[in-house]
Amino acid sequence: MLSRWMAILTPFLLTLFIIPLKQILSLPYSGWVGGAIFNIAYLIFFSTLLLLFRKKLLEREEALN
């Protein structure tokens, strides 16, 4: 059901993308991001799934009407 590009947005790969971002941020923010890396990755992943499936459900509903 998922597109191939969703393989890039797995929580594991998102975590690998967020770690270098943590190094760029200044001190208080880097600590916050460092403590929430997995939470941020899951937030991005599940938000993308929500938007993707919501779009598919709306398209399906329009096709039925």
Residue pairs with C-beta under 8 A, 6 or more apart in sequence:
2 52
3 52
6 48
6 52
7 13
9 44
9 45
9 48
10 45
11 38
11 41
11 42
11 45
12 41
14 40
14 41
14 44
14 45
15 37
15 38
15 41
18 33
18 37
18 40
18 41
19 37
21 33
22 30
22 33
22 34
22 37
23 30
25 33
33 40
